[in-house]
Each structure stands twice: as structure tokens, then as C-alpha cells.
């Protein structure tokens, strides 16, 4: 039998790289990898090219062929790893979508109000959760209402579900599915309304404040002293200074006496773009009611009043224009 110098050189080159190779035919080499996998390799074109050069050049040609073969294996392995990673990511997205879909179907999402300070205490926590600003100093966060715990919803858990849809569902459930009471009392001759309960989603009712107000041409004073209370006063015939002082006082008292207090800050609510939408559409719109901090300092001895913010001045001038 005539020795196959070209084939033997290639088999030797594979052996030097740890691969067993056997000629199945002059044009086909069966290569077995170190992991046990094997497959045919077409060497017809290489054999033709190598046969045109000297015998001394065969080892170099063979080594080049083997290196090209190994490079091809590496690229194929990399492509497989990339495909595996893509499949894993796709499975994860499906699982996440399935989980958030379950939460939406079971109506277990709620909206809780936190202070910016609380959610910024741990670096990165605010960004990791499904949150958005409600008013200066306050944030809304979507939470999962388990029977025995409240767990913030991680942004990574919502998959491709639009955030506005998540907030809309959580607000709707907080307003419609949770018990609450509405009570109006005269506090220092100022009518002040409490929306309250024992759960911590009551503040969501600010999104449905229109339900509880009349024409409100001057808006309303609103505060969120503790998670269990939303307090408001519709600005009208009651003297504005008395109303602001009463709201500040009752808000401060709730903060001093309540647990998990939020803020004694009083906000001025005015109907705006949010309220121009139908309520159910507004909940999922991504908008929030317009709330700006207001406040006054009253010196009863001097009978003087100082506005704490520019918006306070604006409100005072608006009200005094019609009531001076």
C-alpha cells in the first residue's frame, strides 16, 4: 500500500494538539475531541493544496489546518454559549412576565408612600424599586401585599410590562380593594376631612381626590402625615390663614404621635392635567396630581403672617383677591 504522506502529516498535527484523527476516506477525516465528541472533517481542498508543495512544507500546512479547525470550534462554542445565554434570558423574561402577570391577575399590588429620605438611605435602593415622585419630598412605591408582609416590588421583576400599567393596577387596587373611611370634623372652626384606615395605602386616595371635593376653585390643602391618613381641606369660604394653620397643626400632631410618620408638610393641590383625564385613565397615565409645598408662619401677638414658599404667596394672593 502506498503511504499517505499528506494524510499522515495531518493526523500527526491533530495528535500534537490532543485530538485523535482517523482517515475515513482520502477526502474525509474523522476527528475525536478530548471531550469524546467526534465528527467528519472535509480535507479534500486542503489535500489538493498541500499536495502541490514540498514534503518539507507538510508539517506547517498541517499545523495551519489544525489551527484553523480549532479556531472554528472556538467560534462555534462561543456562538452556542451566546445562544444558550439568549435562551436563558428569554426563559427568565417569560418567567418574570408570568410572575407579574399573576400579581396583576390576583390584584396583590398596592401603592405606598415613602419619604425620599427613607428610600435614599441605602444607595441604589430607590432605583431598584418601582418608584416615582408624588410631590416634593415624597415618593410612591409599588409593593406586593402578602397576607403577613408588605414587600416592595423590584424593578427587575416587572419584565416588559409597562410601568404605568403596574402603577395603574396598584393604585386601582389600593383605592377600590382596601377598606377606608371618610370623616370630616371641625378643627378650630375649619372643616378638615380624614380618609383613613389601619393599612398603609390610604395616601393613594389623593389620585381620586376629585370624588370628595366640590368645585374647589382655589384647590385644596392636603397632607400625608402617616401612611394611614390622607388629610385635606377644600379651600373656600373659611379664612385661608385659619385653614392653613389648622392643617399644619393637625398634620404636625399626627407626625408626633403616629408610627412610621411621613411628613407634616402641607401641600397645595390644584386640578391640572391629571384631573382632566377620566379617573381610570388617569391612574395608568403616568401623571400624578399637582402638589406643591405651602405653609405660613403666624405671629398672633403681632397679628402677622409670613409665607414659607413662593407658592404660599401665590395661594394667599389668589384667595385674598376674592376675599379681601
Secondary structure as UniProt FT lines:
FT   HELIX           5..16
FT   TURN            17..18
FT   STRAND          20..25
FT   TURN            26..27
FT   STRAND          28..32
FT   TURN            34..35
FT   STRAND          38..42
FT   HELIX           44..50
FT   TURN            51..52
FT   HELIX           55..57
FT   HELIX           58..106
FT   STRAND          109..115
FT   HELIX           116..119
FT   TURN            123..124
FT   HELIX           125..128
FT   STRAND          131..135
FT   TURN            136..137
FT   STRAND          138..146
FT   TURN            147..148
FT   STRAND          149..152
FT   HELIX           155..157
FT   TURN            159..160
FT   HELIX           163..176
FT   STRAND          181..187
FT   TURN            188..189
FT   STRAND          190..196
FT   HELIX           202..212
FT   TURN            217..218
FT   STRAND          220..223
FT   TURN            227..228
FT   STRAND          229..234
FT   HELIX           240..257
FT   STRAND          266..270
FT   HELIX           273..276
FT   HELIX           279..283
FT   STRAND          290..294
FT   STRAND          296..299
FT   TURN            300..303
FT   STRAND          304..307
FT   HELIX           310..323
//
